[in-house]
Amino acid sequence: MKTLLIAFAALAVSFNAHASGNAEAGKAKAAQVCAACHGPEGSKPSAPDQPVLAGQHYDYLVKALGDYKSGRRSNPIMKGFAGQLSKQDIQDLAAWFSSQKSTPLHNQR
């Protein structure tokens, strides 16, 4: 019984580690894919119709990117970028952007 409990606990820990993203990997991916429109930390969009990603909730970012990838959210530019992301890329990007501080836009311009 004790062995079963230990195995279950190890499985739960490994699942939680895999289910969340790696912020450093997300930072590298953001530099390749997201920075031109949203800024390197996701806090400086290049146009008013582009959202601030910094400080957004992890789960929201995972859902939004997944929805762009699948077509449930419609934006041709985001569909193209999200379409090339793996599930791990999406989790990593969400970890990166959700860990950044958000600055109100009126303080940036």
Secondary structure, DSSP 8 states (H G I E B T S, - for coil): -HHHHHHHHHHHHHHHHHHS--HHHHHHHHHHHTHHHH-TTS---SSTTS---TT--HHHHHHHHHHHHHTSS--HHHHHHHHT--HHHHHHHHHHHHTS----GGGT-
